[in-house]
Amino acid sequence: MATPVVLLLRLLICVLSLVTVGSGESSPSYARGEPYRIDLAQYNKALLPRVRAYIEATQLPDEPVPLFELLPDYRDRLSGNFLLDGFGRARDSARCLTCLTTSYLFLSLYNETVVAERGNTERMRTIAERICRLLGFKPYLCEGIVGLNWIVIEYVLRKRVPFPEPDDICQVFLQEQDCVRDGHSITAEDLYRAVVITPPGNSFFAANSNPSVGARTVDGESCSRQDLERKGQAGRPLTIVHLSDIHYDPEYVVGVNADCKAEACCRVLPDLAPATEANAAGYWGDYRDCDTPWHAVVDVLEHVRRQHEQIDAIYFTGDIVHHFTWNTTHETNEDAMRQVFGLMKRTFPGVPIYPILGNHESHPANIFAPHTVEESYRTDYLYNFIVDQWADWLPMERVRESLTEGGYYTVLTPFGLRIIGINNNPCFVHNFWLFYSLDYFLPQLQWLHDTLLAAERANERVHILAHVPSYDDSCFIGWTREYRKIVERFAHIIVAQFNGHSHVDEFNLYYRRDDPSVPVAVAWNGGSTTTFTKLNPNYKVFQFDPVTFQPLEQDTWIYNLTAANQTPDQKPSWYKLYSFKQYYELQDLSLTSLDSLVRRLARSEEQLARYWRAKQKYSDPLLQEGCTGTCLRDALCAVVRTEHDDNNACQRLYEQDESTSTATP
């Protein structure tokens, strides 16, 4: 379980991740030869007095000595290939060491400042900012991130016991790097509560040998297939547009220096160098770490309306707010959401829109509190806000309770499909409240199970909307494991899932946990209308069977940002990048066909590279960088992995490839 100071530690690690995880510029260059071994305890013991001297200084120099330059004896070892003793699973020793050391420093200084001396925790705010500066960040960034999160930090400092170890922080925050001490892992199932799964029983669905032609109810009225045919629904596929990750920046400045060396760029920032022709922010957006100007937000929605005459519904899978996480307020976040939701309502009058929250919608970003904490610390402000904003689209008399409880809901659509919109942002490992409780989100997952159980008994088909894909290693395993169990249990009625967050054009296949050769479900990612980072904007259009609600086709639409910015006085030239079945030469989008596709990709690097190019939306800078070997294998493994630390389905693909090659004469 998490402890009082964990949240502040998490803040520090979040800041350092912008360097060690986000940009990659601080990662060491790996030298050939025998790797050095670093004893973590000795290293931390030697580093602490050096850091204390900086912390206690009257004023830090403009450019403090970087944290890992404070010990000259370790400089050569840390710049080469090294191993971290006791952390044999770590995929990146440099990032793991950064996390563990930063956590150790803060915990030690907290003990000295607050515990031993019973000091004012406000002093820890200054200490946090100074450690941030030692990690190489500018003062405005450190002050902003620490300042915004301090109220939550202070709460956790007061409320949580016992005192944590650095391992407790890093194994969650750097879950994707397996920064786990040998013999101690967060993947152990007995660490968390579990969802109570109702086994399959004698439900109406189970009793119906052909559920696609069974009766359904719409707003309490029974609808048979014949009813749907008379209403004209059975003959025409449903058209649903999938929009995701808008990331509107109200302060975007065309022509400003877009190479700002921060978490996000393309607005006026302190100490920003003048723009040049090479680094000036583009009119329609920028391939660098930049969000979306308003006129580009307007353009994508207007294009969707003009291009597609028949739209039965729109799925919006979250993230309206920008990436300037050190510079948000409740008011500015709400203004941005109100502006975008208002534009959606004006652009698509009469079209049902089913929205969910992204991790950037909260203030501070990524923070989604347990509903059991004191009221002033909860995320109620956001949930109450969306109740007002989404009232034009959702039946509030039916969904208000779950929306205000945790930002999730379920509705039965006019065409007979049940939609479940969940708020899985608490699973994002940058959500500091995970260190207050590692399983506080379990009530929502139990609600999801119970809602699906009711849908099963009513013989309904279901689409699930969620922001963070469960395959994403930044979704905490405590969530992904339980969510995967639910998906497998109700796979017969969950005909599709829809995610955002990653900004790329991808899909994800779920396989049985006890048999990774059997696919059970599929999730589609909407990509992003933002260009953040190095991407072309996109949206998707799905065609669904009007009775089974199975996907029939998926079209991806984009425009090339390079070309668009060359003619800023003209609207971008949107075009259909590809249709899924045609591009991948499939008969349909069934699980069997998708499974055959990934098997084929495992056997052909050329076809896998073609998938990778589509995943990157044929972005000019990413095509220039390319992807081969391990990069391509990782791309394929991401398709078939739905739970952190479970690569069985991926291994099965490549073992199948090897056995096929061996059997070939």
GUTOR-207926 format. One record per residue (C-alpha): z, y, x; residue in three letters. Coordinates in pm, whole numbers, plus 32768, in hexadecimal, padded with zeros to 4 digits. Last residue first. Layout:
GUTOR-207926
R   zz   yy   xx residu
R    Z    Y    X    Ala
...
END
This chain:
GUTOR-207926
R   zz   yy   xx residu
R 6DB3 7507 8475    Pro
R 6E91 75E4 8396    Thr
R 6FE6 7542 8366    Ala
R 7087 7612 8477    Thr
R 6FFC 7756 83E7    Ser
R 707C 76FD 828C    Thr
R 71D2 76A6 831B    Ser
R 71DE 77F2 83D3    Glu
R 7180 78BA 829E    Asp
R 727C 7800 81C8    Gln
R 7385 784C 82CC    Glu
R 7315 79B6 82B8    Tyr
R 7341 79CC 8141    Leu
R 7484 7904 813D    Arg
R 751B 79EB 8241    Gln
R 74D0 7B0F 815C    Cys
R 756F 7A63 8031    Ala
R 76A1 7A07 80FC    Asn
R 76D9 7B67 8181    Asn
R 7827 7BA2 80D5    Asp
R 78F1 7C9E 81A0    Asp
R 78CF 7DB2 809E    His
R 7856 7D37 7F4C    Glu
R 7700 7D5C 7EAE    Thr
R 7620 7CE6 7FC9    Arg
R 74BE 7C7A 7F69    Val
R 73FE 7DC2 7F8C    Val
R 74D3 7E45 80AA    Ala
R 747A 7D0B 816E    Cys
R 730D 7D71 8158    Leu
R 734A 7EC9 81EC    Ala
R 742D 7E36 82F9    Asp
R 7315 7D49 835E    Arg
R 7227 7E6E 8379    Leu
R 7310 7F31 845E    Cys
R 7359 7DF8 852A    Thr
R 71EA 7DD5 8583    Gly
R 711D 7F08 852F    Thr
R 7142 805A 8483    Cys
R 7076 8195 84B8    Gly
R 70E0 82EC 8538    Glu
R 6F94 8389 84D1    Gln
R 6FA7 82E5 837D    Leu
R 7103 837A 8361    Leu
R 708B 84D9 83B4    Pro
R 6F64 84CC 82C0    Asp
R 701D 842E 819C    Ser
R 6F60 830C 8100    Tyr
R 7068 82EE 7FEF    Lys
R 715D 8259 80EC    Gln
R 7176 811E 8015    Lys
R 6FF9 811A 7FFC    Ala
R 6FE1 8115 8177    Arg
R 70EA 8006 818A    Trp
R 702E 7F2B 8092    Tyr
R 6EF4 7F4A 8167    Arg
R 6FC1 7EF1 829A    Ala
R 7033 7DB7 81E1    Leu
R 6EC7 7D63 819B    Gln
R 6E71 7D7B 830E    Glu
R 6FB1 7CC8 8374    Glu
R 6F45 7BA0 82A0    Ser
R 701F 7A73 8254    Arg
R 7153 7B30 81DC    Ala
R 7077 7C0D 8104    Leu
R 6FED 7AD6 8055    Arg
R 714A 7A5B 8006    Arg
R 719D 7BB8 7F87    Val
R 7072 7BAB 7E9E    Leu
R 70BA 7A4C 7E21    Ser
R 7213 7AC5 7DB9    Asp
R 7175 7BEC 7D06    Leu
R 7089 7B02 7C4C    Ser
R 71A1 7A18 7BE1    Thr
R 727C 7B3C 7B7B    Leu
R 7167 7BB4 7A96    Ser
R 709F 7CEA 7AEC    Leu
R 6F4C 7C59 7A8F    Asp
R 6E12 7BBA 7B21    Gln
R 6E5B 7C4C 7C78    Leu
R 6D6A 7CD6 7D7D    Glu
R 6E6B 7DB4 7E2C    Tyr
R 6DB4 7EFB 7DF6    Tyr
R 6D20 7E8B 7CAA    Gln
R 6E6A 7E1B 7C15    Lys
R 6F29 7F49 7C96    Phe
R 6E36 805D 7C38    Ser
R 6DF9 8147 7D5B    Tyr
R 6E0E 82A9 7DE3    Leu
R 6DB6 8348 7C97    Lys
R 6D60 84AF 7CE9    Tyr
R 6E07 8604 7CE9    Trp
R 6D44 8720 7D8A    Ser
R 6E4C 882B 7DC4    Pro
R 6E1F 8972 7D07    Lys
R 6D5E 8A7E 7DBF    Gln
R 6DD3 8BBD 7E6F    Asp
R 6E92 8AEE 7F70    Pro
R 6D4D 8A4F 7FED    Thr
R 6DA8 89B1 813C    Gln
R 6EFD 8958 80AE    Asn
R 6E61 8867 7FB5    Ala
R 6D97 87B3 80C0    Ala
R 6EC9 876D 8197    Thr
R 6F96 8710 8065    Leu
R 6EAB 85FF 7FF1    Asn
R 6ED8 85D4 7E7A    Tyr
R 6F71 84AC 7DCD    Ile
R 6F54 83C6 7C9D    Trp
R 6FD0 825C 7C9C    Thr
R 6F57 817C 7B81    Asp
R 7022 8054 7B02    Gln
R 6F95 7F46 7A21    Glu
R 6FFF 7E4B 7917    Leu
R 7177 7E74 792F    Pro
R 7235 7D91 783C    Gln
R 72AA 7E44 7703    Phe
R 728F 7CFA 7641    Thr
R 7207 7D9F 7505    Val
R 7155 7EDF 7573    Pro
R 70DB 7E42 76BB    Asp
R 7117 7F52 77B9    Phe
R 7034 8041 7879    Gln
R 70DE 8102 798E    Phe
R 7086 8256 7A20    Val
R 711C 82C2 7B6A    Lys
R 7167 840C 7C18    Tyr
R 711C 8487 7D75    Asn
R 7152 8596 7E78    Pro
R 70D2 8547 7FD9    Asn
R 71D9 84E5 80D5    Leu
R 725C 8553 8229    Lys
R 73C0 8584 819E    Thr
R 73FA 8615 8099    Phe
R 72A6 8651 7FF8    Thr
R 7340 8666 7E9E    Thr
R 72A3 85C2 7D6C    Thr
R 734A 8483 7DD7    Ser
R 731E 8309 7DE2    Gly
R 7347 8270 7C87    Gly
R 73D5 8127 7D03    Asn
R 7395 7FEA 7C3B    Trp
R 7497 7ED6 7C0E    Ala
R 743D 7D6A 7BCF    Val
R 74FC 7C3D 7B4E    Ala
R 7536 7AC6 7B73    Val
R 7471 7A4E 7CA2    Pro
R 74BA 78E5 7D0A    Val
R 7496 7891 7E7C    Ser
R 75E6 7929 7ED7    Pro
R 769D 780B 7E25    Asp
R 7815 7838 7E02    Asp
R 7806 79B5 7DED    Arg
R 76D7 79AD 7D0C    Arg
R 75D1 7AA7 7D76    Tyr
R 75AB 7C17 7D20    Tyr
R 7462 7CBE 7D7D    Leu
R 7453 7E2C 7DE2    Asn
R 7336 7F24 7DC5    Phe
R 72C3 8040 7EA0    Glu
R 722B 819B 7EA1    Asp
R 7313 826C 7F7A    Val
R 740D 837F 7F1D    His
R 7535 8292 7F5E    Ser
R 760D 8323 7E48    His
R 7554 829E 7D17    Gly
R 757B 8164 7C46    Asn
R 74E4 80B5 7B18    Phe
R 7534 7F59 7A96    Gln
R 7455 7E6F 79CE    Ala
R 7458 7D4C 78D8    Val
R 75D0 7D2D 78C4    Ile
R 75E2 7C30 77A3    Ile
R 75BA 7AE8 7862    His
R 765A 7B81 7998    Ala
R 77A9 7B96 78E5    Phe
R 787C 7ABE 79CF    Arg
R 77AF 7B17 7B02    Glu
R 77CA 7C8A 7ABD    Val
R 7942 7C71 7A88    Ile
R 7976 7BB3 7BCD    Lys
R 789F 7CB4 7C82    Arg
R 7976 7DCD 7BFD    Tyr
R 7AAF 7D1F 7C7E    Glu
R 7A21 7CFA 7DDC    Arg
R 7985 7E54 7DDF    Thr
R 7AC5 7F09 7D7B    Trp
R 7BBA 7E7A 7E7B    Gly
R 7A9A 7E7A 7F72    Ile
R 7A93 7FF5 7F7D    Phe
R 793A 808A 7F45    Cys
R 78D0 811D 8096    Ser
R 782D 7FD2 80EE    Asp
R 772D 8014 7FDB    Asp
R 76D3 7ED0 7F28    Tyr
R 779E 7F45 7DFC    Ser
R 76B6 806C 7DCD    Pro
R 7777 81B2 7D9D    Val
R 7717 8276 7C62    His
R 7733 817F 7B45    Ala
R 7663 813E 7A0B    Leu
R 7673 7FE8 7963    Ile
R 7562 7F72 7872    His
R 75D1 7E75 776B    Val
R 753F 7D84 766E    Arg
R 760A 7D42 7534    Glu
R 765F 7BF6 7491    Asn
R 7795 7C85 73E6    Ala
R 7877 7B8A 7497    Arg
R 77D2 7BE2 75E2    Glu
R 77FC 7D56 759F    Ala
R 7970 7D21 755D    Ala
R 7990 7C65 76A6    Leu
R 78CB 7D76 7754    Leu
R 79C1 7E7C 76D8    Thr
R 7AE7 7DA4 7746    Asp
R 7A59 7D7A 78A3    His
R 7A11 7EED 78C5    Leu
R 7B6E 7F41 7844    Trp
R 7BFD 7E55 794D    Gln
R 7B2D 7F0F 7A50    Leu
R 7BB7 8059 79D2    Gln
R 7D1E 7FD7 79DE    Pro
R 7CE7 7F5B 7B46    Leu
R 7CA2 80B8 7BD4    Phe
R 7E00 80D9 7C63    Tyr
R 7DB6 7FBD 7D54    Asp
R 7DEB 8040 7EB4    Leu
R 7EF0 813F 7E50    Ser
R 7F52 8287 7EF6    Tyr
R 7E66 823A 8011    Phe
R 7D4B 820A 7F1C    Leu
R 7D9F 8369 7EA4    Trp
R 7CE5 83F5 7FCF    Phe
R 7B90 83A2 7F3B    Asn
R 7ABA 838D 8075    His
R 7AB0 8211 804A    Val
R 79ED 8238 7F06    Phe
R 7A8C 8146 7E0D    Cys
R 7B20 8263 7D3C    Pro
R 79B6 82D1 7CFE    Asn
R 7983 81A2 7C1D    Asn
R 7974 826E 7ADD    Asn
R 78CC 8186 79E6    Ile
R 77BA 81C3 78E7    Gly
R 778B 8096 7804    Ile
R 7650 809B 7731    Ile
R 7623 7FAC 760E    Arg
R 74BC 7F82 7599    Leu
R 746B 7F85 7424    Gly
R 7355 808A 7416    Phe
R 7441 8199 7393    Pro
R 751E 8160 74C5    Thr
R 7670 80B5 74BE    Leu
R 775E 8180 7592    Val
R 7858 813A 76AA    Thr
R 792A 822A 7776    Tyr
R 79B8 8289 78CB    Tyr
R 7A54 83C8 7957    Gly
R 7BB5 8342 7989    Gly
R 7CA1 837B 7865    Glu
R 7BEF 84AB 77D7    Thr
R 7AA9 83EC 77C6    Leu
R 7B52 82B0 7742    Ser
R 7BF3 8367 761C    Glu
R 7ACA 844A 75D1    Arg
R 79D0 832E 75A9    Val
R 79CF 82E5 7433    Arg
R 7A0C 843D 7396    Glu
R 7943 84CD 74B5    Met
R 77FE 842B 7449    Pro
R 7738 8475 7587    Leu
R 7611 855B 75CE    Trp
R 7668 86B7 754D    Asp
R 77DA 867A 759B    Ala
R 7787 8644 770A    Trp
R 77F3 879D 7781    Gln
R 7939 87B2 76BC    Asp
R 79AF 8654 7710    Val
R 792E 8696 786F    Ile
R 7A2B 87AF 789F    Phe
R 7B4F 86E2 781C    Asn
R 7B01 85D4 791C    Tyr
R 7AEB 86D4 7A33    Leu
R 7C36 877E 79E2    Tyr
R 7CD9 8628 79AE    Asp
R 7CA5 85CD 7B1D    Thr
R 7E1C 85B3 7B4C    Arg
R 7EF7 8680 7C34    Tyr
R 7F83 8771 7B30    Ser
R 7FD8 864C 7A4D    Glu
R 80C1 8599 7B3B    Glu
R 8033 844C 7BAA    Val
R 7FEA 832C 7ABA    Thr
R 7E82 8395 7A70    His
R 7E29 832E 7BD2    Pro
R 7D65 8440 7C81    Ala
R 7BF2 8460 7CC4    Phe
R 7BB7 852A 7E03    Ile
R 7A58 84FC 7E93    Asn
R 7A18 8673 7EB3    Ala
R 7B46 8756 7E8A    Pro
R 7B02 879B 7D74    His
R 7A44 868A 7CBC    Ser
R 78CE 8684 7C73    Glu
R 7878 860F 7DD2    His
R 78CF 84A1 7D8D    Asn
R 77D0 8491 7C74    Gly
R 7825 848C 7B02    Leu
R 775C 83DA 79F4    Ile
R 764D 8448 7903    Pro
R 7598 83A6 77DD    Tyr
R 7493 8498 7758    Ile
R 73FF 8467 75FE    Pro
R 72C2 8538 75D3    Val
R 72D4 8632 74B3    Gly
R 7299 875E 758F    Pro
R 722F 86F8 76EE    Phe
R 71FC 8839 77B5    Thr
R 7306 8908 7705    Arg
R 740F 87F6 7714    Lys
R 73BD 879F 787D    Met
R 73CF 890E 78E1    Leu
R 7525 892C 783F    Gly
R 759C 87F8 78FC    Phe
R 7522 889A 7A3E    Val
R 75C9 89EC 7A02    Gln
R 770C 8957 797C    Arg
R 771E 886E 7AA8    Met
R 76EC 898D 7B9E    Ala
R 77E5 8A6F 7AEA    Asp
R 78E0 8952 7ADB    Glu
R 78CC 891B 7C50    Asn
R 78E7 8A91 7C93    Thr
R 7A18 8AB5 7BB1    Glu
R 7ADA 8986 7C2B    His
R 7AA2 89FE 7D8D    Thr
R 79CC 8983 7EAF    Thr
R 799E 89EC 801A    Asn
R 7A10 88DB 8107    Trp
R 7943 87D3 8050    Thr
R 77FD 888F 8083    Phe
R 7735 8762 8005    His
R 76BF 87FF 7EBC    His
R 7722 87AD 7D55    Val
R 763E 86F9 7C5E    Ile
R 7699 8599 7CC6    Asp
R 7670 849C 7BAC    Gly
R 75B0 8375 7B22    Thr
R 74DE 8423 7A1A    Phe
R 7434 832C 7930    Tyr
R 7336 83CE 7848    Ile
R 72CB 8348 76F5    Ala
R 719D 82FA 761B    Asp
R 70A7 83CC 76E2    Ile
R 6F43 83DE 765A    Gln
R 6E6E 84FE 76DE    Glu
R 6EB4 84B9 784B    His
R 6E0F 85A7 7941    Gln
R 6E6F 86F4 78A5    Arg
R 6FDE 869E 786A    Arg
R 7008 85F6 79BC    Val
R 6F60 8720 7A65    His
R 7049 8815 79BA    Glu
R 7176 874F 7A31    Leu
R 70F9 873D 7B98    Val
R 7097 88AC 7BA3    Asp
R 71E0 8935 7B1E    Val
R 72A5 888A 7C32    Val
R 71A9 890B 7D31    Ala
R 71D3 8A71 7CAD    His
R 734A 8A4A 7CD0    Trp
R 7346 89F6 7E42    Pro
R 73A2 888F 7E9D    Thr
R 7484 8810 7FB3    Asp
R 7450 881E 8129    Cys
R 74A8 873B 824B    Asp
R 7344 8744 82D8    Arg
R 720C 86E4 8217    Tyr
R 720A 8838 8170    Asp
R 71E2 88BB 8010    Gly
R 70CC 8952 7F3F    Trp
R 70BC 8A99 8002    Tyr
R 7100 8A01 8157    Gly
R 722A 8A59 8232    Ala
R 71C4 8AF5 837F    Ala
R 71F2 8A11 84AC    Asn
R 709E 8A17 8556    Ala
R 7038 8B79 84F8    Glu
R 7183 8BF4 857D    Thr
R 72C2 8C46 84C6    Ala
R 73D8 8D18 8559    Pro
R 750B 8C59 85D1    Ala
R 7620 8C0F 84D7    Leu
R 7773 8C8A 854D    Asp
R 7805 8C75 83ED    Pro
R 771E 8BD4 82EB    Leu
R 7601 8C5C 8215    Val
R 7560 8B3D 8156    Arg
R 7469 8A30 81B9    Cys
R 7567 8940 8255    Cys
R 7659 8823 820A    Ala
R 7757 875E 82D4    Glu
R 772D 884D 83F7    Ala
R 7641 8872 8521    Lys
R 758C 899C 847F    Cys
R 7423 892C 84A3    Asp
R 73A2 89C6 8360    Ala
R 739E 8B2A 83EB    Asn
R 7359 8C01 82B7    Val
R 71F4 8C19 8230    Gly
R 7245 8BD3 80C2    Val
R 73B7 8C05 8081    Val
R 746F 8AFF 7FB2    Tyr
R 75AB 8B99 7F20    Glu
R 7597 8AF3 7DC9    Pro
R 7574 899F 7E73    Asp
R 7516 8893 7D74    Tyr
R 7560 8732 7DE2    His
R 746A 8687 7CF4    Ile
R 74E7 8527 7D36    Asp
R 7446 8455 7C26    Ser
R 733F 844B 7B16    Leu
R 72CA 830B 7A69    His
R 71CA 833C 7953    Val
R 71C9 823F 7838    Ile
R 7090 81D4 777E    Thr
R 70C6 80C4 767A    Leu
R 6FA6 7FD3 7655    Pro
R 6EE2 7FE6 750F    Arg
R 6EB2 7EBB 7428    Gly
R 7019 7E60 73D3    Ala
R 7082 7FC2 737C    Gln
R 6F93 8007 725D    Gly
R 70A1 8017 7153    Lys
R 700C 7EE5 70A8    Arg
R 7015 7E30 71F6    Glu
R 7181 7E91 7226    Leu
R 71DF 7E09 70D1    Asp
R 7122 7CC6 711E    Gln
R 71E7 7CA6 7261    Arg
R 7324 7CBD 7194    Ser
R 73F7 7DF8 7171    Cys
R 754F 7DF9 70CE    Ser
R 75D4 7F56 708B    Glu
R 7722 7FBF 7126    Gly
R 7690 80D7 71F6    Asp
R 7587 7FE7 7272    Val
R 75E0 7E7A 724F    Thr
R 7529 7D58 72E2    Arg
R 7499 7C1B 724D    Ala
R 740A 7B0B 7327    Gly
R 72AA 7B02 73B5    Val
R 7307 7B3E 7521    Ser
R 7432 7A58 74F9    Pro
R 7364 791A 74F1    Asn
R 7456 77F5 74F0    Ser
R 755D 78BA 7434    Asn
R 76B3 7816 7455    Ala
R 76FE 78BE 75A1    Ala
R 76A1 7A10 750E    Phe
R 7776 79E0 73D9    Phe
R 789E 798B 74B5    Ser
R 7922 7829 74E0    Asn
R 79B4 786A 7634    Gly
R 795C 78E9 778D    Pro
R 7A95 7923 785B    Pro
R 7B5A 7A66 7827    Thr
R 7B86 7B0F 7978    Ile
R 7CCE 7BC3 79BD    Val
R 7C74 7CC6 7AC3    Val
R 7D2B 7C96 7C0A    Ala
R 7E4C 7D45 7CB4    Arg
R 7E22 7D7C 7E23    Tyr
R 7E95 7CF2 7F72    Leu
R 7E69 7B86 7F07    Asp
R 7CF0 7B98 7F37    Glu
R 7D00 7BCB 80AF    Ala
R 7BDE 7CB0 810C    Thr
R 7CCC 7DBF 8180    Ile
R 7CF4 7D04 82C7    Ser
R 7E05 7CB9 83C4    His
R 7DD7 7B98 84B9    Gly
R 7D1D 7C6C 85B6    Asp
R 7D46 7DDC 8565    Arg
R 7C39 7E5F 847C    Val
R 7B37 7F6F 84BA    Cys
R 7A33 7EA2 8402    Asp
R 7933 7FBD 842E    Gln
R 78DF 7FD5 82BA    Glu
R 7A53 7FDD 8265    Gln
R 7A80 810D 8341    Leu
R 7B5C 81C8 8248    Phe
R 7C03 808B 81CE    Val
R 7C4A 7FD5 8316    Gln
R 7C87 8125 83B5    Cys
R 7DAE 819B 82EC    Ile
R 7E89 8066 82E1    Asp
R 7E3C 8024 8450    Asp
R 7ED4 8175 84AC    Pro
R 8023 80F3 842C    Glu
R 80BD 817C 82F2    Pro
R 821E 81F9 829C    Phe
R 82B3 8151 816D    Pro
R 82A2 8208 807C    Val
R 81D8 82FE 7FA9    Arg
R 8247 8427 7EDE    Lys
R 828A 8554 7FBA    Arg
R 816F 852C 80B1    Leu
R 808C 84C5 7F92    Val
R 80CB 860A 7EDF    Tyr
R 809E 86DA 801B    Glu
R 7F4F 863A 8060    Ile
R 7EDA 8675 7EFD    Val
R 7F2B 87E8 7F15    Ile
R 7E9B 87F5 8074    Trp
R 7D40 877B 801E    Asn
R 7C92 88C9 8001    Leu
R 7D48 895D 812B    Gly
R 7D03 883C 8216    Val
R 7B90 883C 81C3    Ile
R 7B69 89B5 81CF    Gly
R 7C3D 89FA 8302    Glu
R 7B8B 88EC 83C9    Cys
R 7A30 8962 8363    Leu
R 7A7B 8AD3 839A    Tyr
R 7B10 8A8A 84F3    Pro
R 79DD 89D3 857A    Lys
R 79F6 8861 85B8    Phe
R 7A09 87AC 8706    Gly
R 7B0B 869E 86C9    Leu
R 7C0B 8778 8777    Leu
R 7BD6 8875 865F    Arg
R 7C32 876C 855D    Cys
R 7D6D 8724 8620    Ile
R 7DB6 8897 8603    Arg
R 7D7C 88A1 848B    Glu
R 7E5E 8777 8451    Ala
R 7F72 880E 8525    Ile
R 7F5B 8951 845F    Thr
R 7F7B 8891 8319    Arg
R 8096 87C7 83AD    Met
R 8161 8906 83CC    Arg
R 814E 891F 8250    Glu
R 8218 87DD 8249    Thr
R 834E 88AB 8295    Asn
R 842E 87FC 838A    Gly
R 852D 86EB 835A    Arg
R 8540 86E5 84D7    Glu
R 8513 856C 84FC    Ala
R 843C 853B 83C7    Val
R 8374 867C 83B8    Val
R 8304 86F0 850E    Thr
R 8345 85CA 85F5    Glu
R 82E5 84BC 84FC    Asn
R 81B8 8587 848E    Tyr
R 8151 85AE 85F8    Leu
R 8157 8435 8624    Ser
R 8099 83F6 84E2    Leu
R 7F94 84FC 853E    Phe
R 7F57 8472 8697    Leu
R 7F4B 830A 8621    Tyr
R 7E4F 8358 850F    Ser
R 7D70 8414 8603    Thr
R 7D89 82F2 86F7    Thr
R 7D34 81EA 85F5    Leu
R 7C0B 82AA 8569    Cys
R 7B74 8307 86B8    Thr
R 7BAC 81A7 873D    Leu
R 7AF7 8111 8611    Cys
R 79D8 8204 8638    Arg
R 79B1 81B0 87A7    Ala
R 79DE 8039 8778    Ser
R 78BC 8024 8684    Asp
R 789A 7ED3 85D7    Arg
R 7A0D 7E8D 85ED    Ala
R 7A50 7D19 85BC    Arg
R 7B09 7CE9 8708    Gly
R 7C08 7DF7 86C0    Phe
R 7D34 7D84 878E    Gly
R 7CB3 7E1D 88CF    Asp
R 7BA8 7F22 8890    Leu
R 7A6A 7ED1 894A    Leu
R 79A1 7FBE 8A22    Phe
R 7837 800B 8A74    Asn
R 7825 8158 8B22    Gly
R 7894 82BD 8AE2    Ser
R 79F4 824C 8A8D    Leu
R 7A1C 8192 8BD4    Arg
R 79A0 82B4 8CA4    Asp
R 7A87 83AF 8BFF    Arg
R 7BBF 82D7 8BFC    Tyr
R 7C63 835C 8D38    Asp
R 7BFD 84BE 8CD5    Pro
R 7CE6 84B4 8BA7    Leu
R 7CB9 85F0 8AD5    Leu
R 7B41 85BB 8ABC    Glu
R 7B66 84D4 8992    Phe
R 7BF6 85E5 88B8    Leu
R 7AF2 86E8 8912    Pro
R 7B76 880B 89E5    Val
R 7B9D 8931 88FA    Pro
R 7A7B 8A27 88D7    Glu
R 7AFE 8B76 885E    Asp
R 7C47 8B30 890C    Pro
R 7D6B 8ACB 882F    Leu
R 7E7C 8BC7 87F6    Gln
R 7FF3 8BC2 882D    Thr
R 7FDC 8A62 88B8    Ala
R 80B7 895E 880D    Glu
R 7F98 8889 878A    Ile
R 7EE1 889B 88D6    Tyr
R 8012 8826 8999    Ala
R 8052 8717 8896    Arg
R 7EF3 8692 88D1    Val
R 7F37 8659 8A41    Arg
R 808A 85BE 89F4    Pro
R 7FE8 84C9 88FB    Leu
R 7EC4 8454 89D1    Leu
R 7F80 8374 8AC6    Ala
R 803C 82BC 89B4    Lys
R 7EFD 829E 88E7    Asn
R 7E3F 81FD 8A07    Tyr
R 7F58 810F 8A5E    Gln
R 7F7A 809A 88F4    Ala
R 7E01 8075 88C4    Leu
R 7DC4 7FA1 89FA    Asp
R 7C54 7FE4 8A3F    Ile
R 7B76 7ED7 8AD2    Arg
R 7A45 7F3B 8B97    Tyr
R 78FF 7E88 8B52    Pro
R 785A 7DB7 8C63    Glu
R 76FF 7E37 8CAD    Gly
R 760F 7F22 8C02    Arg
R 767A 8079 8B90    Ala
R 76AB 80DD 8A26    Tyr
R 767E 824E 89E1    Ser
R 77B2 82BF 892B    Pro
R 77AE 8334 87C1    Ser
R 77F4 84A7 87A4    Ser
R 769E 8509 8726    Glu
R 7699 83FF 8615    Gly
R 7676 850A 850C    Ser
R 7741 847E 83EC    Gly
R 781B 836E 8481    Val
R 78AA 83FD 85BF    Thr
R 7871 8569 8572    Val
R 789D 858E 83FB    Leu
R 798A 8468 8417    Ser
R 7A80 8546 84CD    Leu
R 7ABA 860D 8392    Val
R 7AF2 84DB 82BC    Cys
R 7BDB 8457 83C7    Ile
R 7CA8 8591 83AF    Leu
R 7CB1 8583 8236    Leu
R 7D12 8418 823F    Arg
R 7E31 846E 831D    Leu
R 7E9D 856C 821C    Leu
R 7E89 8466 810F    Leu
R 7F43 8363 81D8    Val
R 806A 8443 8200    Val
R 812F 83C4 80DB    Pro
R 80D7 8252 80DE    Thr
R 7FCA 8165 806D    Ala
R 8000 8000 8000    Met
END
